[in-house]
């Protein structure tokens, strides 16, 4: 599913010991961060097959950030980039 670490622990807890619908996933989709619930992300990613967990930018539960990664630059194309900070 994912590499071992904080993200893996959060996903495991959310799926097996909590209510997954309470978790909001912000994921990168064509240089745009989209937000959906964790069960929706798992469904559209086909259990992390088509959209790997590495595309997850942040995870929130009840407006509290549990996980986030830095997005200094997201490459738009070979010669373009977008500054996210």
C-alpha positions in Angstrom: 0.0 0.0 0.0 2.5 2.7 1.1 5.9 2.9 2.5 6.2 2.4 6.2 6.1 5.7 8.1 3.7 8.3 9.4 1.4 8.2 6.3 1.1 4.5 6.5 0.2 4.6 10.2 -2.4 7.3 9.7 -4.0 5.4 6.8 -4.0 2.1 8.8 -5.6 3.8 11.8 -8.2 5.5 9.7 -9.2 2.4 7.8 -9.2 -0.2 10.6 -9.6 1.6 14.0 -11.6 4.7 13.2 -14.3 6.2 10.9 -12.6 6.6 7.5 -15.3 9.1 6.3 -13.9 11.6 8.9 -10.6 11.8 7.1 -10.1 14.3 4.2 -7.3 13.6 1.7 -5.7 16.3 -0.3 -4.1 14.7 -3.3 -2.2 16.0 -6.4 -4.2 15.7 -9.6 -2.6 17.3 -12.7 -0.8 20.0 -10.6 -4.0 20.8 -8.6 -4.7 19.7 -5.1 -8.1 18.1 -4.8 -9.9 17.2 -1.5 -12.0 14.1 -1.0 -12.8 11.7 1.8 -10.4 8.8 2.4 -12.9 6.1 1.2 -13.4 8.1 -2.0 -9.7 8.4 -2.6 -9.3 4.6 -2.1 -12.1 4.0 -4.5 -10.8 6.3 -7.3 -7.2 5.2 -6.8 -8.3 1.5 -7.0 -6.7 0.8 -3.6 -3.6 2.9 -4.4 -3.0 1.2 -7.8 -3.8 4.1 -10.2 -3.1 6.9 -7.8 -0.3 6.0 -5.4 -0.1 7.2 -1.9 2.9 9.4 -2.9 0.3 11.8 -4.5 -1.2 12.5 -1.1 -0.3 16.0 -0.1 -2.1 16.1 3.2 -4.6 14.3 5.4 -7.0 16.1 7.8 -9.4 14.8 10.4 -12.0 17.3 11.6 -9.9 20.3 10.3 -6.7 19.1 12.1 -3.8 18.3 9.8 -2.4 14.8 10.6 0.0 14.6 7.7 1.3 17.1 5.1 4.3 17.2 2.8 6.0 20.2 1.4 5.1 21.4 -2.1 7.9 23.8 -2.9 7.6 23.3 -6.7 5.3 21.2 -8.7 6.5 20.7 -12.3 3.9 21.8 -14.8 5.9 20.7 -17.9 9.5 20.4 -19.0 10.1 24.1 -19.0 7.5 25.4 -16.5 7.0 25.1 -12.8 4.5 26.4 -10.3 5.7 27.8 -6.9 3.3 26.6 -4.2 4.7 28.6 -1.3 
